């Protein structure tokens, strides 16, 4: 396996300070950005996240590929935020390329919470129904100029070679069963409906949860964990984040969340809620959607495992998803 993709730009606090001073020295309702604290709080495959003061975060791409994805968020997230009930990170400042930094970047709201991937799956059952409703609200016909992707939203056959290669290098005692599950997903009828809006990357580290009932209207994952809380209590959904892979196409891609996030009980609730609400929607799901969704869960699980030697949390998410897929074999 391999590490995360290498950073192509060294994003640090002094650089982001200069970007803020040049492009947004003051933010309405917050004040001068120079007067706000700024610290790096996370770095993923695509972006570096910095906390700005108490109510904002700065999302800065670390490589060219992710820079293009930030543009998608800047163009579309405000519209999406208006029609879903769950918080999404619509930018409050859309930073642009400059002589010092080559790509777009964003200032977004901050929300206290933790990634669902840091919480035991048995505590996520209360998240299943609201997350299903979120995907149903998001899943509407996309306009002709919506983002498209070579690796999301299309037929599973487009990912066949890469998934088989990942499985060939996967050290797992039930690898042959995963290969058979992939064959079943590939054999499912393809989506023949309209291209629908998709989040595109619905794994557990893109879902923010909390044990608090009151949502502040702010966004982003904090570093605190829920270890001190009741380990048997369900958490609640706070936000869905990282829309860089947003695209349009087959709705099965987002429904892979059933295996990427939930245990057996949560998965049942998620599926039942999706099916019940989709039955009354303008765009019906086809009978094969869940077979393809299992295939997309395997696509994303093998991606997490193949590129996370230096990201143990993402590797764990990949292993948990593989286990969930095997539970349903």
N, C-alpha and C positions, 0 to 999 in steps of 0.2 A: 504494500500500500504506500501512500505518499502523504506529504504534508499538504497544508492549504496552499493555494496559489501564492507565489511570492509577490510582495508589494513592489510596485513600480515607482512609487513616490513615497518618501519618508514623511509621513504626516505626524507633526508634533505640535505641542501647545504654542510655541512662538509663531509657527507658520499660520495656524488658525487665528491667532490674535491679529496678525497682520491682515488676513482676509476679512475678518470682521470689521476692523478699523477702516479698511478701504471701501467696503461695500455696504455695510450696515452699522455705522457707528452708533446708531440709536434705533431701538425697536419700540414701537408704540405700546404703551402699557407696561413696559419693562424698564426702559431707561437706557443709559449709555452702556454699550457692551463692554467698554474698557473698564467699567466699574464692577463688572460681574466676575465671579470666580470661573475658572475654566480648567477642567482636568479630563484626561483620557479615562474612560470607564469601560471600554471594550474595543476589540478588534476582531472582525470576522473574516470570511473569505473575501468580501468585497469592499467593506467600509470600515473606517475608524469612527467610533462614536465618542464624543466629548460632551460632558455636562457643562452647560453654561448657566451660571447662577442656580437658582432653585427651581426654575420653571421651564427651562429650555434645554435642548441638546443640539449639537452640531453633527451632521452626518457627512463625512468626507470620504470620497472614494480613494482607494489605495492602488487601483489598477484601471487600465483603460476600459476593459470590458464592463466593469461595474459603473464607470462614469456614465456610460450610455444609459444604464438602467436608472440612474438618478434622474435623468431627464424625463423618463417615462413617469416617474413619481411626481415631478414638478408639473407635468402637463395634465395629469389625469386624477390625482388623488383628491383634490378638492371636490371634484364632481362626484367621485365615488363616496366620499365622506358624507355628502348630503343625502344619500339614499340608503345608507345602512345604519343599523342601530348600535353597532359596535364601534368603538373609537379606532380610527386609523390615523397614521402620522402625516396628515396633510401639511406641507411646508408652510411656515409663516414667513420665511425669507428664502428666495431662490437665488443662491449664489451662482455666479457665472465665471467662465475661464478668465484668467488674467496672465500677465507676464510672469508672475511668480508661481502660479498653480494652473495646470492646463485644463481642468475639467469643471463641470458644474458640481455644486455642493449645496446642502440645505441646512437651514435652521428649522427644527421641529419642536413641538411641545414635548415636555417630559411628564411621565406619569410614574408614580411609585408602583412597583409590582415585581414579579419574577417571571422568568421564562417557564412555560409549562414543562419543558424538558427537565427542569431541576426539581420537579415535584413527582412523587410516586404516582404512577398511573391510576392507582385505586382512588386517589383524591381528585381526579379530574373528571369524574362521572358527571358532576354538576355543570361542567363546561360543555358537555356534548350537545345538549339541545340548543343553547344559545349560539354555539359555533355553527351548528347545522343551519340555523335560521340565517346567520350571517352569510354563509355561502349561497343560500337560496336567494337572498336579497342581492348579492353581488352578481349572481348568474343570470344576466340579461343579455340580449343580443348586443354585440359590440359594434360600434360604428366602423366604417370602412377604413378609417385612418388609425384605428386602435393598434397598439403594439402587437407584433407577431414574433414568434420565436422558432428557431430551428430545433430546440430541445424541449419545448413545452407546448402542449395544446394540440399537437398533431397526432397521427396514428402511432400506436406503439411500435409498429414495424420500423419506424425511423430510429428507434433506440435499440433495436435487436442486437446489432453487432457489439455495441458498447456494453450492454448488459451481459451478454454471453462472455465477453472478455473479463468483466469484473467477477462473474461467477466462477470462471476458470481459475482465478487467482484468490478466491475467497477460501479461507481456512475455516470450514464449518462442517461438522459431521453429517448434516442433513442437506448438504449442497445439492445433491441430486433431486431432492424434493422441491427445492427452490427452482431448479431448472424446469421441472415438470410444471410447477405453478406458472412459470413464465410462458411455457408453451400453451397452457390453457388460456391465459390472458391474450396472447397473440392471436389465438383462434377465434376470439370473440368478434362479433360484427363491429365494424368501425362506426363512429358517430357520423350520421348523415344529416343532422340538424344544422341550424345556423351557428356561426362562430360566436361563442358566449364569453363574457368577461371571466377571467380566471385570476386568482392571486398568483398561482404558478409555483409557489414554494411552501406548501402548507405543512411544514414539519413543526415539531413541538417548541423549537427555539424561536419561532416567529409568532408565538401565541403568548400574550402576557396575562398572568392571572394574579389574584390576590385573595386573601381571606376576608377582606373588608367589603361591606355591602355598598358603601358610598363611592361612586366614581367621580373623580374630581374634574374630568374633562381634559386631563393632560395625558401625556404619552411618554413612553420609553422605559426600558427595563432597568431597575436599580440593582445594586450589588447585594442588597440584603437578602437573606434566605428565609424560608419558613420553618426552619428547624425547631424553633421554640413554640410553634403552634401545635395544636392537636393533630397528631399524625393520622388520625382517622377521619378528620373533618374534610369535606369537599371544599375546594377553592372555587372562586368565581371568575368568570371571564372579564378581563379589563380592556384588552386591545388586541388587534391583529396588526402585525408590523412587517416591515421589509417587503414592500411591493415592487422591488426592483425587477423581479421576474414576471410581473404582471403581463398577461398576454390574452389572446382570445383563441377559442377553439373548443375542444372536447371537454365537457364538464367533468369527466371522470378524473382529470388531473387533480382537481381540488378535493374530490371525494376520497382520494388516497389518505386524507387526514384520518380516516377511520382507523387505519393501521399505524400511521405515523405518530399518533397522539394517545390513543385510548386502549384500555384493557378490554376484555371480552364484553363486560357489562356496559362500559361507556360506548364501545363500538356499536352495540345493539341499539342504544338510545340514539346515537348519532344517525345511524341508518334509518331507523324508524321515523325520526323527525324529518330527515331529508325527504323520504318517500311520501310521508303524509302531506307535507307542505308543497312538494313539487306537483302532487296530483291536482292541485288547484291553481297552478301557475300557468302563465301564457305559453311557456315553453316546457313541454313534457320531457322527462328523462326516458331514454330507451331501455328495454329490458336488460341489455348487456352492460349497462353503465358500471355496475359494481364489479363485474369480471374485469373490465378494463381498469377500474380504480385500483384493484389489487395489483395489476401490472404496474401502474404508475407508482404505487407504494414501493414496489421492488426496485423500480428505476431510481427513486430517491434514496432508498435505504442503501443500495449499493454505491451510490454516489457519495453518501455520507461516510461509508466505510472506506472507500477508495482514496479519500483526500482528507483524512483527519488524524494522521499520526501525531500531529502537534496540537490537536484539538480533542481531548478526551471526552468532553461533553458531547460533541457531535458524533464521535465514534460510538458512544453509549446509546445515543438516539438511534443510530443505524442498527445496532445489535438488538435493541428493544423492538424495532419495527420488524426485523427478520423473525424474531420470536413470535410476534403477533401474527405475521403471515403464516408461520408454521402451525400456530394454534388452529387455524382455519383450514388446514390441508385435510 
